[in-house]
Amino acid sequence: MKTIIAKISNPLNELISDDIYDLLNSHGLIDEKSVRDYQIRKKFKALRSSKTSAGDAIDAIREEYPYLQFDTIRKIVYQISK
């Protein structure tokens, strides 16, 4: 009997390799909320660079993350890195 392991796509592929992501994830070392916030900031930056208004960019992101409020996304995208 062959075991099939579901491969999780690497949302940080521009930062770390798939193998490293899989290893860190398998040991519970990936903070999913931080990864989500990183993806939101990346998408916001891309939308803004294509001349989308900040409000429209946040609305577009809300379509992908409907469980997040407008103000929550605004806080994520304007959060100052520590």
ROKOL-751690 format. One line per 10 residues: number of its first residue (from 0); for each residue x, y, z of C-alpha. Coordinates in steps of 0.1 Angstrom, whole numbers, always signed. Example, Ala and Ser with C-alpha at 12.3 -4.5 7.8 and 13.67 -1.06 7.14 Angstrom:
0 = +123/-45/+78 ~ +137/-11/+71
END
This chain:
0 = +0/+0/+0 ~ +14/+33/-11 ~ +11/+63/+13 ~ +3/+96/-4 ~ +12/+127/+15 ~ -6/+159/+6 ~ +18/+186/-3 ~ +10/+220/+11 ~ +19/+248/-13 ~ +46/+271/+0
10 = +32/+306/+5 ~ +67/+318/+13 ~ +84/+304/-19 ~ +102/+337/-26 ~ +118/+335/+8 ~ +124/+298/+15 ~ +125/+266/-5 ~ +96/+242/-5 ~ +116/+216/+14 ~ +125/+241/+42
20 = +89/+252/+44 ~ +77/+216/+46 ~ +102/+208/+74 ~ +93/+238/+94 ~ +56/+232/+90 ~ +59/+195/+99 ~ +75/+206/+132 ~ +48/+232/+139 ~ +72/+261/+135 ~ +52/+281/+109
30 = +29/+308/+124 ~ -1/+306/+100 ~ -14/+341/+110 ~ +20/+357/+103 ~ +21/+339/+69 ~ -14/+352/+62 ~ -5/+387/+72 ~ +26/+386/+50 ~ +5/+375/+20 ~ -20/+402/+27
40 = +8/+429/+28 ~ +23/+415/-4 ~ -11/+415/-23 ~ -18/+451/-10 ~ +16/+463/-22 ~ +10/+447/-57 ~ -25/+463/-59 ~ -12/+497/-49 ~ +16/+495/-74 ~ -10/+489/-101
50 = -26/+523/-92 ~ -55/+507/-72 ~ -67/+530/-44 ~ -60/+519/-9 ~ -97/+514/-1 ~ -103/+494/-32 ~ -72/+473/-25 ~ -84/+465/+10 ~ -119/+457/-4 ~ -103/+433/-29
60 = -83/+416/-2 ~ -115/+413/+19 ~ -130/+392/-9 ~ -102/+366/-3 ~ -104/+369/+35 ~ -141/+377/+42 ~ -137/+368/+79 ~ -114/+399/+83 ~ -129/+433/+88 ~ -118/+463/+67
70 = -100/+479/+97 ~ -82/+447/+105 ~ -68/+445/+70 ~ -59/+482/+72 ~ -40/+475/+104 ~ -22/+446/+88 ~ -11/+465/+57 ~ +0/+496/+76 ~ +16/+477/+105 ~ +51/+489/+112
80 = +76/+461/+113 ~ +93/+456/+147
END
